[in-house]
């Protein structure tokens, strides 16, 4: 395995400054945003698609430092009822797949998206209970009329370009659990898999090691995000896990994102690394920083230190003791 970082946390640095910072931190890879929610501070998407020489220079800046691109990421909502944002998300996703194809980057990360509850809806609607029955009816309509048709088309587009799609299992979107990921994959394309982020699993009550086993056994883990979650049980008792307290209200939040090792023990992170290796994922572990009580520099450094201590970098030896 290799250690990388989702470079949106260094948006205030230039492209080359960011690369130098990552290299000096001892990392092996970068995950680069190409638009939508992550922005595109380090990726002039249209320029790179249009000009091969610019594209070659861009990739050489990365490779000359001994780094690789683990994924291009364009998290948006391509099936949003907001038609303008849906179109932006869709176009950015297709362009990002094209860029990955042209540069040999194997994975594009994004969200599955979530539509409204009918064709004339103005806002997204995320059903989380099967009753009253209207909720189940909405969910059925969303999957059959919006989610599956969209990802059949995009899955085929990615397959034709030998690119894998890593959907982040994020609450608020239709694909947010191992079940919903595998269901969509079965109904659409094997190009679709998970960008597995344990931080979103913990607050849903899902054990990340179990999720790795479920998805890894199906070859459905395409990328991995390293971000932690602290769960405050006292606040869970008040607000529940589907907590709508603002992220900045840290004292009230049922859960908050944390740097690696600040929400769950390093032993638990070691267990995840072992499960990844056991179930066939031997690619990049990409640090994501959204810790509300640490600076970017301190949270990033904490994650690097903790992950370097548990990452499995070398191939296993022969079982000489057998």
Secondary structure, DSSP 8 states (H G I E B T S, - for coil): -EEEEEGGGGTTS-HHHHHHHHHHTT--EEEEE-SGGG--TT--HHHHHH-HHHHHHHHHHHHTTT-EEEEEE----TT-SSHHHHHHHHHHHHHHHHHHHHHT--EEEE------SSTT-SS------S-SHHHHHHHHHIIIIIIHHHHHHHHHHHHHTT-EEEEE--TTSS--SHHHHHHHHHHS-TTEEEEEEHHHHHTTT--HHHHHHHHHTTT-EEEEEE-EEEE-HHHHHHH-SS--S-TT-TTT-SEEEE-TTSSS-HHHHHHHHHHHHHTT--SEEEE----TTS-HHHHHHHHHHHHHTT---S-----TT-
